[in-house]
Amino acid sequence: MTDESASEQDPGAPMRDDEFFALREGEVAAALPAQFDASLYFIGRIRTPWQSREQCPKNPRESDAVCTVELDPRWAPGLEGLETVTHVVLLYWMNRTRRDLVRQWPRHYGERRGTFALRSPARPNPIAISVARLVRIEGSTLLVTGVDCLDNTPLLDIKPYFASTDSVPEAVVGWHARRGR
């Protein structure tokens, strides 16, 4: 089975794009394990206006676009009580990225960093997180602002955001702070 046919059959399989998957100077890739350690369920899809990486915001705060979280109806009863929150934590699977990079050279930073020191989607388990503002719930659909993923991204989980426990105001990313950002 080719990578192309695998991605057509498996919506969670990464899309192949030669330019995107090419290593940049200074980047390092590692051999992936032969088998997976776990499996998971995609509980829905995130619908956004972004079809390409160039269109997609680099982080969730760069856009106020209202996006749609389409939850599989079987999970709709799990939304009970969520209508009372202002923000939700969305965990999603960045299925259109590399999974073997251990050192990366992000275009917008201009210097190499280890994968685990970055928020890049290119990572062994391409799980992304956004704290999104919940606009409203319509049945098994959530309307939110504050996501940074391509259209039709698989959804892993939804959790209420608790500012009292999820916020760590004194947290610092040293290399980022030194850049004056």
N, C-alpha and C positions, 0 to 999 in steps of 0.2 A: 504494500500500500504506500503510495507517495504521500509526502507531507501535505500536498494540496488536497488530495482526496480525503485525508484524515481530517483536515480542518472543515471540509464540507460535511462530513458525517458527525463530527464531534464539535458542538458549538463552543466548547471550552478549549479546544486546541488552538495554539497560536497561529495567527495568520503569517504567511511567509512574504516578506518584502525584502529583496536583496539589499537595498540601500540601508534599510533600518537594521537588518541583522548583521551587516558588515561591522567588523571591529574598527574603532577609531584608533589612531596612534596612541599608544600608552595603555590601552585597555587590555585586560587579561580575562580569558574565559577558562572555566574549569570543566572537567568531564562531569556530566550529570550521573547520578546513581542509576543503576540498571533497572530498579523498580521503585514504585512509590511506597511510602510508609502508611498512607491513609487515603481515604476517599471522603468525598463530601457531596452535598446536594446544592445545586444552584436553586435558590428559592424564588428567583424572578430575574428580571432584566431591568437595567437602567437605560432609559431612552433620553438622549441628549441631542442637541443640534450639531454635534461635532462628528464628522466622518473621517477626519485624518488627524494625525499627530500635530500637524502644523496649525490646525484650527483649535485644537484642544488647549484649555488653559493649563499652565504649568502647576498650578495649585488651586484648591477649591475656592480661595478668596478672590481669585482673579475674574470671576464672572458672577453676575446676578441673574443669569438665565434660569427660568423655571424649567426644571427637568422632571421627568416622570419615572417613578419607580413602580414597575408593573410586577406585583407580587403574584406568584402562582396562587390561584383561588383556594387551593387546598390549605394554604397557610393563613388565609384571611382571618380566621378566629384568633390568631396570635396577635392581631392588631388591637384587640380590645384594651382600652385604656391609653393607647398611644395618642389618641386625639387630644389629650390634655397636655402634651409636651410641646415645647417650642422648637427643640432641636433634636435630631436623631444622629446616631453614629451609624454610618453605612460602611459595611465591609464588602468589597467587591473584588472580582478576579480579573486582573488585567491580562486577558487572554491573547493579546496581540503584541507580545513583547518577547525578548530573549529571556532565557532562564539560566544561562550559564556564566554570566559576568560576575567576576569577583572584584575587579577594579574597573571603574568607569571614568570617562572624561566627558562630563555633561557640557553641552555647547554653551549654556548660559552661565556656567561658572568658570570655564577656561582652565581648570586644573583637575588633576586626577584625584579620586577619592575611592575608598573601599565601598563596595555595594552597601554594606550595613551602616555606613555613615551618611547615606543619601536617602532621599524619599523617592527615588527613581522607580518606575514600575518594573524595570529590568532587574530581576532577582530570582533566586531559586524557586520561591513560592510567590508569585506575583499578586500578593494580596495588598489592596489599597484600602485606605481609610479616609473618610471625610466626615466632618461634623457639619451636617446640613441643616438649614432652617426648614422646618416643616410648615409648608404653606397651608395644606389641607389634605384630608383623606377622602377619597371617593371610592367606596367599596373596597376593592383590594388594590387600589392605586393610590400612591402617595405623590403629591406634588411638592417638590423641594427646590431650594436654591443652595448652591455651594458644593457642587461636585466637579470633578476634573477627569472625566473618563469619556471614551468614545461611545457613540451610539450603540446600543444593544449589548452593553457590558453585562456579564453575568453577576448577579447579586448573591452574596454569601450569607449576609445576616443584617438585621436591623436591631439596634439597641437604643434605648433612651439615653440622651446625653445628660449626665449629672455634673453640673458645674462644680458642685461641692467636692466631688471625688475625681472627676476626669481632668480638671484644670490644675496645672502645676505652674503657677506664675513665675517661680524662680528658676525654672528649667532653662538651660543654656546649651546651645550647640556652638562650641568654642570656635571652630573654623568659620562658621557662618557669621558669628558675631564679629570676628576680626575683619570680615569683609565689609562691615558697616551696613548690613541688611537687617 
